């Protein structure tokens, strides 16, 4: 499933959902890289 997250104050990243983290953040995958951020 495609998800969008916010990293920092103005950087958005969209990729495949990996997991929901305990602190309320979401982990997504873009190619080989993993990103954690706040769900939009």
PDB file of N, H, CA, C and O in Angstrom:
ATOM      1  N   UNK A   1       0.850  -1.172   0.000  1.00  0.00           N
ATOM      2  CA  UNK A   1       0.000   0.000   0.000  1.00  0.00           C
ATOM      3  C   UNK A   1       0.898   1.238   0.000  1.00  0.00           C
ATOM      4  O   UNK A   1       1.894   1.276   0.722  1.00  0.00           O
ATOM      5  N   UNK A   2       0.564   2.224  -0.780  1.00  0.00           N
ATOM      6  H   UNK A   2      -0.245   2.193  -1.366  1.00  0.00           H
ATOM      7  CA  UNK A   2       1.315   3.462  -0.884  1.00  0.00           C
ATOM      8  C   UNK A   2       1.000   4.358   0.310  1.00  0.00           C
ATOM      9  O   UNK A   2      -0.167   4.533   0.662  1.00  0.00           O
ATOM     10  N   UNK A   3       2.027   4.926   0.933  1.00  0.00           N
ATOM     11  H   UNK A   3       2.975   4.784   0.648  1.00  0.00           H
ATOM     12  CA  UNK A   3       1.848   5.826   2.075  1.00  0.00           C
ATOM     13  C   UNK A   3       2.718   7.055   1.894  1.00  0.00           C
ATOM     14  O   UNK A   3       3.769   7.000   1.255  1.00  0.00           O
ATOM     15  N   UNK A   4       2.266   8.174   2.467  1.00  0.00           N
ATOM     16  H   UNK A   4       1.412   8.219   2.986  1.00  0.00           H
ATOM     17  CA  UNK A   4       3.024   9.421   2.445  1.00  0.00           C
ATOM     18  C   UNK A   4       3.364   9.797   3.879  1.00  0.00           C
ATOM     19  O   UNK A   4       2.508   9.739   4.762  1.00  0.00           O
ATOM     20  N   UNK A   5       4.623  10.186   4.113  1.00  0.00           N
ATOM     21  H   UNK A   5       5.319  10.234   3.396  1.00  0.00           H
ATOM     22  CA  UNK A   5       5.056  10.603   5.441  1.00  0.00           C
ATOM     23  C   UNK A   5       5.703  11.978   5.360  1.00  0.00           C
ATOM     24  O   UNK A   5       6.125  12.426   4.294  1.00  0.00           O
ATOM     25  N   UNK A   6       5.771  12.631   6.506  1.00  0.00           N
ATOM     26  H   UNK A   6       5.429  12.267   7.372  1.00  0.00           H
ATOM     27  CA  UNK A   6       6.419  13.929   6.636  1.00  0.00           C
ATOM     28  C   UNK A   6       7.716  13.738   7.404  1.00  0.00           C
ATOM     29  O   UNK A   6       7.723  13.190   8.506  1.00  0.00           O
ATOM     30  N   UNK A   7       8.819  14.198   6.810  1.00  0.00           N
ATOM     31  H   UNK A   7       8.814  14.644   5.915  1.00  0.00           H
ATOM     32  CA  UNK A   7      10.124  14.146   7.456  1.00  0.00           C
ATOM     33  C   UNK A   7      10.564  15.588   7.682  1.00  0.00           C
ATOM     34  O   UNK A   7      10.687  16.349   6.723  1.00  0.00           O
ATOM     35  N   UNK A   8      10.798  15.965   8.903  1.00  0.00           N
ATOM     36  H   UNK A   8      10.698  15.346   9.682  1.00  0.00           H
ATOM     37  CA  UNK A   8      11.173  17.344   9.197  1.00  0.00           C
ATOM     38  C   UNK A   8       9.956  18.251   9.111  1.00  0.00           C
ATOM     39  O   UNK A   8       8.856  17.860   9.502  1.00  0.00           O
ATOM     40  N   UNK A   9      10.150  19.465   8.597  1.00  0.00           N
ATOM     41  H   UNK A   9      11.044  19.783   8.279  1.00  0.00           H
ATOM     42  CA  UNK A   9       9.052  20.435   8.557  1.00  0.00           C
ATOM     43  C   UNK A   9       8.395  20.554   7.189  1.00  0.00           C
ATOM     44  O   UNK A   9       7.249  20.993   7.097  1.00  0.00           O
ATOM     45  N   UNK A  10       9.103  20.169   6.116  1.00  0.00           N
ATOM     46  H   UNK A  10      10.034  19.812   6.191  1.00  0.00           H
ATOM     47  CA  UNK A  10       8.515  20.380   4.793  1.00  0.00           C
ATOM     48  C   UNK A  10       8.924  19.346   3.751  1.00  0.00           C
ATOM     49  O   UNK A  10       8.751  19.587   2.556  1.00  0.00           O
ATOM     50  N   UNK A  11       9.456  18.210   4.165  1.00  0.00           N
ATOM     51  H   UNK A  11       9.597  18.014   5.136  1.00  0.00           H
ATOM     52  CA  UNK A  11       9.866  17.174   3.212  1.00  0.00           C
ATOM     53  C   UNK A  11       8.895  16.004   3.313  1.00  0.00           C
ATOM     54  O   UNK A  11       8.748  15.388   4.368  1.00  0.00           O
ATOM     55  N   UNK A  12       8.237  15.709   2.195  1.00  0.00           N
ATOM     56  H   UNK A  12       8.357  16.209   1.337  1.00  0.00           H
ATOM     57  CA  UNK A  12       7.299  14.592   2.126  1.00  0.00           C
ATOM     58  C   UNK A  12       7.924  13.480   1.300  1.00  0.00           C
ATOM     59  O   UNK A  12       8.589  13.737   0.297  1.00  0.00           O
ATOM     60  N   UNK A  13       7.704  12.229   1.735  1.00  0.00           N
ATOM     61  H   UNK A  13       7.164  12.021   2.550  1.00  0.00           H
ATOM     62  CA  UNK A  13       8.215  11.073   1.006  1.00  0.00           C
ATOM     63  C   UNK A  13       7.056  10.107   0.816  1.00  0.00           C
ATOM     64  O   UNK A  13       6.281   9.865   1.741  1.00  0.00           O
ATOM     65  N   UNK A  14       6.943   9.555  -0.393  1.00  0.00           N
ATOM     66  H   UNK A  14       7.573   9.752  -1.144  1.00  0.00           H
ATOM     67  CA  UNK A  14       5.872   8.603  -0.687  1.00  0.00           C
ATOM     68  C   UNK A  14       6.502   7.285  -1.104  1.00  0.00           C
ATOM     69  O   UNK A  14       7.410   7.246  -1.935  1.00  0.00           O
ATOM     70  N   UNK A  15       5.996   6.191  -0.503  1.00  0.00           N
ATOM     71  H   UNK A  15       5.259   6.224   0.172  1.00  0.00           H
ATOM     72  CA  UNK A  15       6.531   4.880  -0.836  1.00  0.00           C
ATOM     73  C   UNK A  15       5.643   3.778  -0.291  1.00  0.00           C
ATOM     74  O   UNK A  15       4.527   4.028   0.165  1.00  0.00           O
ATOM     75  N   UNK A  16       6.151   2.556  -0.345  1.00  0.00           N
ATOM     76  H   UNK A  16       7.058   2.353  -0.716  1.00  0.00           H
ATOM     77  CA  UNK A  16       5.399   1.386   0.115  1.00  0.00           C
ATOM     78  C   UNK A  16       5.436   1.285   1.638  1.00  0.00           C
ATOM     79  O   UNK A  16       6.500   1.389   2.248  1.00  0.00           O
ATOM     80  N   UNK A  17       4.268   1.083   2.246  1.00  0.00           N
ATOM     81  H   UNK A  17       3.404   0.999   1.750  1.00  0.00           H
ATOM     82  CA  UNK A  17       4.157   0.938   3.692  1.00  0.00           C
ATOM     83  C   UNK A  17       4.916  -0.300   4.147  1.00  0.00           C
ATOM     84  O   UNK A  17       4.803  -1.364   3.538  1.00  0.00           O
ATOM     85  N   UNK A  18       5.711  -0.154   5.248  1.00  0.00           N
ATOM     86  H   UNK A  18       5.803   0.711   5.742  1.00  0.00           H
ATOM     87  CA  UNK A  18       6.444  -1.278   5.818  1.00  0.00           C
ATOM     88  C   UNK A  18       5.865  -1.645   7.179  1.00  0.00           C
ATOM     89  O   UNK A  18       5.470  -2.790   7.398  1.00  0.00           O
ATOM     90  N   UNK A  19       5.812  -0.667   8.107  1.00  0.00           N
ATOM     91  H   UNK A  19       6.132   0.264   7.929  1.00  0.00           H
ATOM     92  CA  UNK A  19       5.267  -0.942   9.432  1.00  0.00           C
ATOM     93  C   UNK A  19       4.932   0.339  10.169  1.00  0.00           C
ATOM     94  O   UNK A  19       5.451   1.410   9.854  1.00  0.00           O
ATOM     95  N   UNK A  20       4.048   0.213  11.163  1.00  0.00           N
ATOM     96  H   UNK A  20       3.627  -0.657  11.419  1.00  0.00           H
ATOM     97  CA  UNK A  20       3.723   1.318  12.063  1.00  0.00           C
ATOM     98  C   UNK A  20       4.594   1.155  13.296  1.00  0.00           C
ATOM     99  O   UNK A  20       4.636   0.074  13.884  1.00  0.00           O
ATOM    100  N   UNK A  21       5.283   2.201  13.692  1.00  0.00           N
ATOM    101  H   UNK A  21       5.249   3.079  13.214  1.00  0.00           H
ATOM    102  CA  UNK A  21       6.196   2.140  14.822  1.00  0.00           C
ATOM    103  C   UNK A  21       5.475   2.494  16.117  1.00  0.00           C
ATOM    104  O   UNK A  21       4.401   3.095  16.086  1.00  0.00           O
ATOM    105  N   UNK A  22       6.056   2.129  17.244  1.00  0.00           N
ATOM    106  H   UNK A  22       6.929   1.641  17.269  1.00  0.00           H
ATOM    107  CA  UNK A  22       5.435   2.325  18.557  1.00  0.00           C
ATOM    108  C   UNK A  22       5.242   3.806  18.903  1.00  0.00           C
ATOM    109  O   UNK A  22       4.336   4.147  19.663  1.00  0.00           O
ATOM    110  N   UNK A  23       6.079   4.683  18.355  1.00  0.00           N
ATOM    111  H   UNK A  23       6.816   4.406  17.738  1.00  0.00           H
ATOM    112  CA  UNK A  23       5.991   6.109  18.679  1.00  0.00           C
ATOM    113  C   UNK A  23       5.001   6.859  17.791  1.00  0.00           C
ATOM    114  O   UNK A  23       4.951   8.089  17.831  1.00  0.00           O
ATOM    115  N   UNK A  24       4.208   6.136  16.987  1.00  0.00           N
ATOM    116  H   UNK A  24       4.248   5.138  16.955  1.00  0.00           H
ATOM    117  CA  UNK A  24       3.205   6.765  16.134  1.00  0.00           C
ATOM    118  C   UNK A  24       3.698   7.082  14.736  1.00  0.00           C
ATOM    119  O   UNK A  24       2.916   7.502  13.883  1.00  0.00           O
ATOM    120  N   UNK A  25       4.963   6.890  14.494  1.00  0.00           N
ATOM    121  H   UNK A  25       5.598   6.550  15.187  1.00  0.00           H
ATOM    122  CA  UNK A  25       5.518   7.125  13.161  1.00  0.00           C
ATOM    123  C   UNK A  25       5.280   5.912  12.268  1.00  0.00           C
ATOM    124  O   UNK A  25       4.883   4.844  12.734  1.00  0.00           O
ATOM    125  N   UNK A  26       5.531   6.101  10.981  1.00  0.00           N
ATOM    126  H   UNK A  26       5.853   6.968  10.602  1.00  0.00           H
ATOM    127  CA  UNK A  26       5.328   5.040   9.995  1.00  0.00           C
ATOM    128  C   UNK A  26       6.637   4.843   9.245  1.00  0.00           C
ATOM    129  O   UNK A  26       7.346   5.811   8.969  1.00  0.00           O
ATOM    130  N   UNK A  27       6.960   3.608   8.915  1.00  0.00           N
ATOM    131  H   UNK A  27       6.385   2.822   9.139  1.00  0.00           H
ATOM    132  CA  UNK A  27       8.151   3.289   8.120  1.00  0.00           C
ATOM    133  C   UNK A  27       7.704   2.913   6.715  1.00  0.00           C
ATOM    134  O   UNK A  27       6.805   2.091   6.534  1.00  0.00           O
ATOM    135  N   UNK A  28       8.352   3.535   5.711  1.00  0.00           N
ATOM    136  H   UNK A  28       9.082   4.202   5.858  1.00  0.00           H
ATOM    137  CA  UNK A  28       8.045   3.222   4.316  1.00  0.00           C
ATOM    138  C   UNK A  28       9.327   2.834   3.591  1.00  0.00           C
ATOM    139  O   UNK A  28      10.427   3.125   4.060  1.00  0.00           O
ATOM    140  N   UNK A  29       9.180   2.178   2.446  1.00  0.00           N
ATOM    141  H   UNK A  29       8.287   1.942   2.064  1.00  0.00           H
ATOM    142  CA  UNK A  29      10.319   1.780   1.621  1.00  0.00           C
ATOM    143  C   UNK A  29      10.217   2.472   0.264  1.00  0.00           C
ATOM    144  O   UNK A  29       9.170   2.464  -0.383  1.00  0.00           O
ATOM    145  N   UNK A  30      11.330   3.069  -0.143  1.00  0.00           N
ATOM    146  H   UNK A  30      12.181   3.076   0.383  1.00  0.00           H
ATOM    147  CA  UNK A  30      11.454   3.647  -1.484  1.00  0.00           C
ATOM    148  C   UNK A  30      12.680   3.011  -2.111  1.00  0.00           C
ATOM    149  O   UNK A  30      13.814   3.368  -1.792  1.00  0.00           O
ATOM    150  N   UNK A  31      12.439   2.065  -3.005  1.00  0.00           N
ATOM    151  H   UNK A  31      11.518   1.775  -3.264  1.00  0.00           H
ATOM    152  CA  UNK A  31      13.558   1.308  -3.582  1.00  0.00           C
ATOM    153  C   UNK A  31      14.216   0.476  -2.501  1.00  0.00           C
ATOM    154  O   UNK A  31      13.568  -0.373  -1.889  1.00  0.00           O
ATOM    155  N   UNK A  32      15.503   0.712  -2.259  1.00  0.00           N
ATOM    156  H   UNK A  32      16.030   1.402  -2.756  1.00  0.00           H
ATOM    157  CA  UNK A  32      16.263  -0.020  -1.240  1.00  0.00           C
ATOM    158  C   UNK A  32      16.275   0.717   0.102  1.00  0.00           C
ATOM    159  O   UNK A  32      16.707   0.152   1.107  1.00  0.00           O
ATOM    160  N   UNK A  33      15.806   1.968   0.134  1.00  0.00           N
ATOM    161  H   UNK A  33      15.454   2.427  -0.683  1.00  0.00           H
ATOM    162  CA  UNK A  33      15.919   2.793   1.341  1.00  0.00           C
ATOM    163  C   UNK A  33      14.659   2.750   2.179  1.00  0.00           C
ATOM    164  O   UNK A  33      13.554   2.613   1.654  1.00  0.00           O
ATOM    165  N   UNK A  34      14.835   2.870   3.504  1.00  0.00           N
ATOM    166  H   UNK A  34      15.732   2.981   3.930  1.00  0.00           H
ATOM    167  CA  UNK A  34      13.733   2.949   4.451  1.00  0.00           C
ATOM    168  C   UNK A  34      13.694   4.343   5.050  1.00  0.00           C
ATOM    169  O   UNK A  34      14.734   4.926   5.355  1.00  0.00           O
ATOM    170  N   UNK A  35      12.478   4.879   5.220  1.00  0.00           N
ATOM    171  H   UNK A  35      11.633   4.404   4.972  1.00  0.00           H
ATOM    172  CA  UNK A  35      12.291   6.201   5.806  1.00  0.00           C
ATOM    173  C   UNK A  35      11.268   6.098   6.924  1.00  0.00           C
ATOM    174  O   UNK A  35      10.273   5.386   6.788  1.00  0.00           O
ATOM    175  N   UNK A  36      11.501   6.808   8.041  1.00  0.00           N
ATOM    176  H   UNK A  36      12.309   7.386   8.151  1.00  0.00           H
ATOM    177  CA  UNK A  36      10.534   6.904   9.142  1.00  0.00           C
ATOM    178  C   UNK A  36      10.050   8.347   9.211  1.00  0.00           C
ATOM    179  O   UNK A  36      10.836   9.284   9.069  1.00  0.00           O
ATOM    180  N   UNK A  37       8.744   8.517   9.431  1.00  0.00           N
ATOM    181  H   UNK A  37       8.106   7.756   9.546  1.00  0.00           H
ATOM    182  CA  UNK A  37       8.197   9.868   9.543  1.00  0.00           C
ATOM    183  C   UNK A  37       6.766   9.834  10.007  1.00  0.00           C
ATOM    184  O   UNK A  37       6.196   8.768  10.239  1.00  0.00           O
ATOM    185  N   UNK A  38       6.192  11.005  10.139  1.00  0.00           N
ATOM    186  H   UNK A  38       6.655  11.871   9.951  1.00  0.00           H
ATOM    187  CA  UNK A  38       4.799  11.132  10.586  1.00  0.00           C
ATOM    188  C   UNK A  38       3.862  10.921   9.403  1.00  0.00           C
ATOM    189  O   UNK A  38       4.072  11.492   8.333  1.00  0.00           O
ATOM    190  N   UNK A  39       2.822  10.097   9.594  1.00  0.00           N
ATOM    191  H   UNK A  39       2.651   9.633  10.463  1.00  0.00           H
ATOM    192  CA  UNK A  39       1.878   9.878   8.498  1.00  0.00           C
ATOM    193  C   UNK A  39       1.105  11.147   8.157  1.00  0.00           C
ATOM    194  O   UNK A  39       0.790  11.945   9.039  1.00  0.00           O
ATOM    195  N   UNK A  40       0.805  11.326   6.888  1.00  0.00           N
ATOM    196  H   UNK A  40       1.061  10.677   6.171  1.00  0.00           H
ATOM    197  CA  UNK A  40       0.047  12.493   6.428  1.00  0.00           C
ATOM    198  C   UNK A  40      -1.399  12.100   6.242  1.00  0.00           C
ATOM    199  O   UNK A  40      -2.221  12.932   5.857  1.00  0.00           O
TER     200      UNK A  40
END
